[in-house]
Amino acid sequence: MIRGLVFDLDDTLCDDTRSYHAAALEAARALALEHSVDPEALKDAYIREADGFWQRLTPAELGKSTVSLRERMWAAALADLGITDHAAPRRAADLYNASRRGNLALFPNVDEQLERWRASYRLALLTNGFSETHREKIALLEIEPYFDAILIADEVGMVKPDPRVFLHACERIGTTPAQTVMVGDRYDRDIVGAIEAGLRTIWVNVRGEPLPQGRPSPDAVIGEIAALDAELARWPA
Ligand SMILES: [Mg+2]
């Protein structure tokens, strides 16, 4: 019997990749005009910095000031293109943040799905993020009321795939791991640690990646969050 659902946020419930690529391009275009560099090259440099940061995220990074996190990523990207103007990173970060606020969105019908799931399950949101960036994102998406617990790595001091963070999510919603399904888009972050913690897992494989060889399989693989209901129907609530 399934009593709880734990959701990753970025690229599982909201189209984060589309949103931040669009925001990076908008900021890069403005800065590129002012500094005579190729906007696509500047955007790509920022994406490399940001992707690298989030992929390397470890507990040691948590608790550090994130006030200038985006500014530091932009400073590195701008330096890659030879731009060392001291005001440029702040300006790029401001443009980027403004664009993100305007273009961040849930995948289609996710709010209706959450409303429905809420009637049958205890719901948790579990994201590898910083309080500063992800609390704002959750507020913009207006999804807080759907969840019984919201766990942000920065606030709980643990990072996926640490199995303890999945157990902590279960505790927070009052379910056992065997009664709980983890739903997320990153095999190495969302799925592998949840399996180790004893949860059931549904991999939302939005990038069509192959299952890593010799690694444990999730209970199900879907291509988008819209397909989750059909999988949940296999297990009684
Ligand atoms: Mg994700």
Boltz pocket constraint, residues with backbone or C-beta under 6 A from the ligand:
constraints:
  - pocket:
      binder: B
      contacts: [[A, 8], [A, 9], [A, 10], [A, 11], [A, 12], [A, 184], [A, 185], [A, 186]]
      max_distance: 6.0
